[in-house]
Amino acid sequence: MSETHHRAARPTDLGALRTVMAADRTLMAWIRTALSMFSFGFTIYKVLDTMAESGAIADSAAPRQIGMFLAVLGTVSMLFGTIGYWATLREMQMSEQFRIGRPVLIMALIMIVTGLGLIVGIAGRFV
């Protein structure tokens, strides 16, 4: 491959580079938000489930509903964040060529799979 092909892997325009880095930071914020929802939903689910099993609360379906709500909310927010990120990368690719296999995008996809696993785990009471 030619030297120009290797140089085309990164934006040469500093404005484009800053836009891509801003998109990375925005997706990282979505990841933090989803992770907070996952952990909070799982924690509430486990605490309330333990309380329901001991008879401290009357509604035994409440832990699953609350945990499921937060897991779904976290997964949906991760999907929206990833779609927005991907749209930004697509718009930037029209003006400059750059590497799409970005670590933050890979992490977002891992978080989506984790969210789906959490939803399945709570729905099936595997966790």
Helices and strands as residue ranges (DSSP letters): H 3-7, H 14-54, H 62-95, H 103-123
